[in-house]
Amino acid sequence: MKKAYIIGSLTQSSLIKKVAMDLPIKYSVRYVYSQPDKDFQDLVKECYDNIEWADIIYVIKKKDGTIGNGVTYELEYAKRLKKQIVLIDTKDIHL
């Protein structure tokens, strides 16, 4: 079973969850979501752990086609680990 991790700006939580729910059953899926009870440092560690865990990283771009600063760091880390990366434009996500 392939392991997928979906990242994007937290302002796009509904889109991130939509992509997670729409992946085929052959995927074990994790995704970013708001966790206001956790410290920022713990959230960063969790994100990096999920990147290490995953085989494929899906990156949801912002509506203007850009990627936020935090997601840029995560994406660079995934690249260094030679993870498969798929960029998704928000216009390609059907709610």
Secondary structure, 3 states (H helix, E strand, C coil): CEEEEEECCHHHHHHHHHHHHHCCCCEEEEECCCCCCCCHHHHHHHHHHHHHHCCEEEEECCCCCCCCHHHHHHHHHHHHCCCEEEEECHHHCCC
